[in-house]
Amino acid sequence: MIEINHQSSQSVKDQLTSAIRFRIAGGRYRIGEKLPATRKLAEQLGISFHTVRKAYQQLEQEGLVEARKGSGYVVRDAAPLDKSARMERGATILGNALQEVVGLGLDEDEISYLMEEQMSLLDADEEAIKVVVATSFRELSLACARHFEMVYQRMCEAATLNEVSNHADADLLLVPFPNVKQVLSMNPRADVVGIAAELGEDALAAISRLLDHETLGLVTRYSDAVAPLLAEIRSRTRFSGQVLAVSTEEGDSYLASLVRQSELTVYTAESQRRVKPFLERARRHVMVTMAPAASTIERVRSLIP
């Protein structure tokens, strides 16, 4: 899954260009495959679709993709760069990376260790498999996919259960236990594995202390998260009071009012950037985190080579 670091000195466009270039080189995006639509990818990453378009145009200039009328950007069978061009481009990329790690305060030995570690990961003769996490709402899928990527050092895509049919080429589909049979019938080729997810205890502890006459404010990024997340919160905490909920994809016009009327405001990681300016006026606030259960992480580890 593509990650954008907004604290990096590298521009968002350059981060995205590098990430897609790496996926093309590694076979994640195959020749003839269509790249995600600019607006859809921008929405997933929380960036401007103009930035995505500029990244695609950069890749087009490099000969890695081509724009096809009615189809968007498609990976092309490009001729490989000659040695001098590869060396020049590689030197630029490594130079930029070294400037960043030096800026973090790493010394020469630490940098050498990291270089050797990353080279060992590239040298490992691992089978390329497509791993997809699909849950009832996108924010949970994104949170679990990022966690799996960090633990397993493998790319992991996120989808909703309604989008499972778009991943017929998936090798491993990680879905909630109640949905295993449904997904098995939809994707007989894939190895479908049930998973469990958890909500962060900090948010649950704060919500459980609310009195029934108090109001909980819930902010998500996507509207499809509101109903299932609220149901899970009520189930875990037995909170039966009033809830004001809004998704930031609908804009931020309701955020000030929600924060003002709520005794406690909880928000997801995906909505944090939009809700942050309003939190100074919140009586209390806490992020509600989502992640795979520890038992799931260990069980799935053995399934990924």
C-alpha positions as CSV (number, residue, x, y, z in Angstrom):
1,M,0.0,0.0,0.0
2,I,1.3,3.5,-0.9
3,E,2.1,5.7,2.1
4,I,2.6,9.4,1.9
5,N,4.8,11.1,4.6
6,H,3.7,14.7,4.9
7,Q,6.6,15.4,7.2
8,S,9.2,14.4,4.5
9,S,11.3,16.9,2.8
10,Q,10.5,15.1,-0.5
11,S,7.4,16.5,-2.2
12,V,4.2,14.5,-2.2
13,K,4.3,14.2,-6.0
14,D,7.9,12.8,-5.9
15,Q,6.9,10.3,-3.1
16,L,4.0,9.1,-5.1
17,T,6.0,8.9,-8.4
18,S,8.7,6.8,-6.6
19,A,6.2,4.5,-5.0
20,I,4.5,3.7,-8.3
21,R,7.8,3.4,-10.1
22,F,8.9,0.8,-7.5
23,R,5.6,-1.1,-7.9
24,I,6.0,-1.2,-11.7
25,A,9.6,-2.4,-11.4
26,G,8.6,-5.1,-8.8
27,G,5.7,-6.3,-11.0
28,R,2.9,-5.1,-8.7
29,Y,1.6,-3.1,-11.7
30,R,1.9,-5.4,-14.7
31,I,2.3,-4.4,-18.4
32,G,-1.0,-3.4,-19.8
33,E,-2.6,-2.9,-16.3
34,K,-4.5,0.3,-15.7
35,L,-3.3,2.5,-12.8
36,P,-5.9,3.7,-10.3
37,A,-8.0,6.6,-11.4
38,T,-6.5,9.9,-10.3
39,R,-9.5,11.0,-8.2
40,K,-9.9,7.6,-6.6
41,L,-6.2,7.4,-5.6
42,A,-6.2,11.0,-4.4
43,E,-9.1,10.2,-2.2
44,Q,-7.4,7.1,-0.8
45,L,-4.2,9.0,0.0
46,G,-5.8,12.2,1.2
47,I,-4.0,14.4,-1.4
48,S,-5.0,16.5,-4.4
49,F,-6.0,14.7,-7.6
50,H,-3.8,17.3,-9.4
51,T,-0.8,15.9,-7.5
52,V,-1.7,12.4,-8.7
53,R,-2.1,13.6,-12.2
54,K,1.3,15.3,-12.1
55,A,2.9,12.0,-10.8
56,Y,1.3,10.0,-13.6
57,Q,2.5,12.6,-16.2
58,Q,6.0,12.3,-14.8
59,L,5.9,8.5,-15.2
60,E,4.5,9.0,-18.7
61,Q,7.5,11.2,-19.5
62,E,9.8,8.5,-18.3
63,G,8.1,6.0,-20.6
64,L,6.7,3.8,-17.9
65,V,3.0,4.5,-18.5
66,E,0.9,5.9,-21.3
67,A,-2.3,7.8,-21.3
68,R,-5.1,6.0,-23.3
69,K,-8.2,7.8,-24.2
70,G,-11.1,6.3,-22.2
71,S,-8.8,4.1,-20.2
72,G,-6.7,6.4,-18.1
73,Y,-3.0,5.6,-17.5
74,V,-1.7,2.1,-18.4
75,V,1.6,0.5,-17.7
76,R,3.6,0.1,-20.9
77,D,6.3,-2.2,-22.1
78,A,9.1,0.3,-21.9
79,A,12.6,-0.2,-23.2
80,P,15.0,-0.4,-20.2
81,L,17.4,2.5,-19.6
82,D,21.0,2.1,-20.7
83,K,23.6,1.6,-17.9
84,S,24.7,5.3,-17.8
85,A,21.1,6.5,-17.5
86,R,20.4,3.9,-14.8
87,M,23.5,4.9,-12.8
88,E,22.7,8.6,-13.1
89,R,19.1,8.1,-11.9
90,G,20.1,5.7,-9.2
91,A,22.7,8.1,-7.9
92,T,20.1,10.9,-7.6
93,I,17.7,8.7,-5.8
94,L,20.3,7.4,-3.3
95,G,21.7,10.9,-2.8
96,N,18.2,12.2,-1.8
97,A,17.6,9.2,0.5
98,L,21.0,9.6,2.2
99,Q,20.3,13.3,2.9
100,E,17.1,12.4,4.6
101,V,18.6,9.7,6.9
102,V,21.6,11.9,7.7
103,G,19.1,14.6,8.7
104,L,17.5,12.1,11.1
105,G,20.8,12.0,13.0
106,L,21.9,8.5,11.9
107,D,25.7,7.9,11.9
108,E,27.7,6.0,9.3
109,D,27.4,2.6,10.9
110,E,23.7,2.9,11.3
111,I,23.2,3.9,7.7
112,S,25.4,0.9,6.6
113,Y,23.3,-1.4,8.7
114,L,20.1,-0.1,7.2
115,M,21.5,-0.4,3.6
116,E,22.5,-4.0,4.2
117,E,19.1,-4.8,5.8
118,Q,17.2,-3.4,2.8
119,M,19.5,-5.2,0.3
120,S,18.9,-8.5,2.1
121,L,15.1,-7.9,1.7
122,L,15.6,-7.2,-2.0
123,D,17.8,-10.3,-2.4
124,A,15.4,-12.6,-0.8
125,D,13.9,-15.0,-3.3
126,E,10.3,-14.5,-2.3
127,E,7.3,-15.4,-4.4
128,A,5.4,-12.3,-5.4
129,I,1.8,-12.7,-4.0
130,K,-1.0,-10.2,-4.0
131,V,-2.4,-9.7,-0.5
132,V,-5.7,-7.9,0.0
133,V,-7.5,-6.9,3.2
134,A,-11.3,-6.4,2.7
135,T,-13.6,-5.4,5.5
136,S,-17.0,-3.7,5.8
137,F,-15.6,-0.2,5.6
138,R,-12.5,1.3,4.0
139,E,-10.9,2.9,7.0
140,L,-10.7,-0.4,8.8
141,S,-9.2,-2.1,5.7
142,L,-6.6,0.7,5.4
143,A,-5.6,0.4,9.0
144,C,-5.2,-3.3,8.9
145,A,-3.4,-3.3,5.6
146,R,-0.9,-0.7,6.9
147,H,-0.3,-2.8,10.0
148,F,0.2,-6.0,8.0
149,E,2.7,-4.2,5.7
150,M,4.7,-3.0,8.6
151,V,4.8,-6.4,10.3
152,Y,5.3,-8.6,7.2
153,Q,7.3,-6.2,5.0
154,R,5.0,-6.9,2.1
155,M,2.7,-4.7,0.1
156,C,-0.9,-5.2,1.1
157,E,-3.9,-3.7,-0.6
158,A,-7.1,-2.4,1.1
159,A,-10.6,-2.9,-0.2
160,T,-14.2,-3.0,1.0
161,L,-16.2,-6.2,0.9
162,N,-18.1,-4.7,-2.0
163,E,-14.9,-4.4,-4.0
164,V,-13.7,-8.0,-3.6
165,S,-14.8,-8.9,-7.1
166,N,-12.3,-6.3,-8.4
167,H,-9.5,-8.4,-7.0
168,A,-10.0,-11.7,-8.8
169,D,-6.2,-12.0,-9.1
170,A,-5.6,-11.9,-5.3
171,D,-3.6,-14.7,-3.9
172,L,-4.5,-14.1,-0.3
173,L,-7.7,-12.4,0.9
174,L,-7.9,-11.4,4.5
175,V,-11.6,-10.8,5.6
176,P,-13.6,-10.8,8.8
177,F,-14.6,-14.2,10.0
178,P,-18.3,-13.7,9.3
179,N,-17.6,-12.9,5.7
180,V,-15.3,-15.9,4.8
181,K,-18.0,-18.1,3.2
182,Q,-19.3,-15.2,1.2
183,V,-15.9,-14.2,-0.2
184,L,-14.9,-17.8,-0.9
185,S,-17.9,-18.1,-3.3
186,M,-16.9,-14.8,-5.0
187,N,-13.1,-15.5,-5.3
188,P,-12.6,-19.3,-5.5
189,R,-9.0,-18.8,-6.7
190,A,-7.8,-17.0,-3.6
191,D,-6.9,-18.3,-0.2
192,V,-9.5,-16.6,1.9
193,V,-8.5,-16.2,5.6
194,G,-10.6,-14.9,8.4
195,I,-9.2,-12.1,10.6
196,A,-10.2,-10.2,13.7
197,A,-9.7,-6.5,14.3
198,E,-9.5,-4.5,17.5
199,L,-10.3,-0.9,18.5
200,G,-7.8,1.0,20.6
201,E,-8.4,0.8,24.3
202,D,-7.7,4.5,25.0
203,A,-10.8,5.5,23.0
204,L,-12.9,2.7,24.4
205,A,-11.9,3.6,28.0
206,A,-12.9,7.2,27.5
207,I,-16.2,6.3,25.9
208,S,-17.1,3.8,28.6
209,R,-17.0,6.6,31.2
210,L,-19.6,8.7,29.4
211,L,-22.9,9.0,31.1
212,D,-26.0,8.2,29.1
213,H,-27.2,11.8,29.1
214,E,-23.9,13.0,27.6
215,T,-23.1,13.3,23.9
216,L,-20.4,11.4,21.9
217,G,-19.0,13.0,18.8
218,L,-17.7,10.6,16.1
219,V,-15.7,11.8,13.1
220,T,-14.6,9.5,10.3
221,R,-13.1,10.1,6.9
222,Y,-15.5,8.0,4.9
223,S,-19.3,7.8,5.4
224,D,-19.3,4.0,5.2
225,A,-17.4,3.9,8.4
226,V,-20.0,5.6,10.6
227,A,-22.6,2.9,11.1
228,P,-20.3,-0.2,11.6
229,L,-17.9,1.8,13.8
230,L,-20.6,3.2,15.9
231,A,-22.2,-0.3,16.3
232,E,-18.8,-1.7,17.4
233,I,-18.3,1.2,19.9
234,R,-21.7,0.7,21.4
235,S,-21.2,-3.1,21.7
236,R,-17.8,-2.7,23.3
237,T,-18.7,0.1,25.8
238,R,-22.5,-0.2,26.3
239,F,-22.7,3.5,25.7
240,S,-26.4,4.2,24.9
241,G,-26.4,8.0,24.9
242,Q,-26.7,10.4,22.0
243,V,-24.1,10.3,19.2
244,L,-23.3,13.0,16.6
245,A,-21.4,11.6,13.7
246,V,-20.0,13.1,10.5
247,S,-17.5,12.0,7.8
248,T,-15.0,14.5,6.5
249,E,-15.6,13.4,2.9
250,E,-18.8,15.5,3.3
251,G,-16.7,18.5,4.1
252,D,-15.9,20.2,7.4
253,S,-18.8,22.5,7.8
254,Y,-20.3,20.4,10.6
255,L,-17.1,19.8,12.6
256,A,-17.2,22.9,14.7
257,S,-20.8,22.3,15.8
258,L,-20.1,18.6,16.5
259,V,-17.1,19.4,18.7
260,R,-18.9,22.1,20.5
261,Q,-21.9,19.9,21.4
262,S,-20.0,16.8,22.4
263,E,-18.6,15.9,25.8
264,L,-16.1,13.6,24.1
265,T,-15.0,13.8,20.4
266,V,-13.4,10.6,18.9
267,Y,-12.0,10.5,15.4
268,T,-10.2,8.0,13.2
269,A,-6.6,8.3,12.0
270,E,-7.9,8.9,8.4
271,S,-9.9,11.9,9.5
272,Q,-7.2,13.4,11.8
273,R,-5.9,15.9,9.4
274,R,-9.3,17.5,8.7
275,V,-10.5,17.5,12.3
276,K,-7.3,18.6,14.0
277,P,-7.9,22.4,13.6
278,F,-11.2,22.0,15.6
279,L,-9.9,19.9,18.5
280,E,-8.6,23.0,20.4
281,R,-12.3,23.7,21.3
282,A,-13.1,20.1,22.2
283,R,-13.9,19.4,25.9
284,R,-12.2,16.0,25.5
285,H,-10.9,14.2,22.4
286,V,-9.1,11.0,21.6
287,M,-8.3,9.1,18.4
288,V,-10.0,5.7,17.9
289,T,-7.3,3.4,16.4
290,M,-8.0,0.2,14.6
291,A,-5.6,-2.7,14.0
292,P,-5.6,-6.5,13.5
293,A,-5.8,-8.5,16.7
294,A,-2.5,-9.8,18.0
295,S,-3.6,-13.4,17.5
296,T,-4.5,-12.7,13.8
297,I,-1.1,-11.1,13.2
298,E,0.7,-14.3,14.4
299,R,-1.7,-16.7,12.6
300,V,-1.4,-14.9,9.2
301,R,2.4,-14.6,9.5
302,S,2.7,-18.3,8.7
303,L,0.6,-17.9,5.6
304,I,2.8,-15.2,3.9
305,P,6.1,-16.6,2.5
